[in-house]
Amino acid sequence: GVHADLHEYAPRQREDERWWRTLVGPFQGWMVRRYVTLADSVTTVSPGLAAQYAAEYGVTARVVPNASPFRGDIEPSAVGSPVRLVHMGSAVRGRGIAEMVGAVIEAAAAAPGRLTLDLYLKGGDASYHRELGELVAAHPDSGVRICDPVPFAEIVPTLAGYDLGLIIYPPTNFNIVHALPNKLFEYVQARLGVIVGPGVDMREMVQEHGIGTAVDEATAEHIRTALLAVDVERIVRWKTAADAQAQSLSAEVTSEP
């Protein structure tokens, strides 16, 4: 038989870009109708994407998220002062990185020394990377740093030295709203609490497993409010929950047939 592994919801993958929505989206939809409906089995990466494939094309897709291998050698690190925030990913516009930086800058003005944020950025938009560097350099006392990227094998051990992982994607298109990015599962294996939002699938996963919280809007104001509302007791509770859920959210378990 034939298996179709659908990473994104293909017909709306870049619907926020007019040229793609007009020229590419209809072709992607035609391919789903013409070929994916004939597949013997189908997978995609989040419940929201699977539900849309079923609703629009009658395709039954099993959810196999981009989970990370289980790390039984990692335990939750102690939470100290300042609270250590981290975001790891590509320097892509529309991924809320400038908003996260702005939130920590504002939080530093309101509560000096309470938070730090380390960014590990690899690839993406070089001009956006420079803009982020300039923003950080303009606020040297904010506690924000841009760090060198680390090799793939060192991602989870590096993350384990932090308290909270941030993923704040503005809801620019259907796929972003229903994203379950691999970094969310890396944060879990690193035993971090997480702050996500406002995407539907990330919010539901975080709330279901008790590993963090979600913001209602991907703005510096909303992120700052969420950060300043978090105390050590809550972070410890989230990190403990991540430790308890690490195996059930690992690649070994989520990929089982």
ABEGO torsion letter per residue (X at the ends): XBBBBBABBAAAAAAABAAAAAAAAAAAAAAAAAAAAABABBBBABAAAAAAAAAAAGBBBBBBBBBBBBBAABBBBBBBOBBBBBBBEBBBBGAGAAAAAAAAAAAAAABBGABBBBBBBBEEBAAAAAAAAAAAAABAAAGBBBBBBBBAAAAAAAAAABABBBBBBBBABAAAAABBBAAAAAAAAAGBBBBBOABAAAAAAAAAAGAEBBBABBBAAAAAAAAAABBAAAAAAAAAAAAAAAAAABAAAAABX
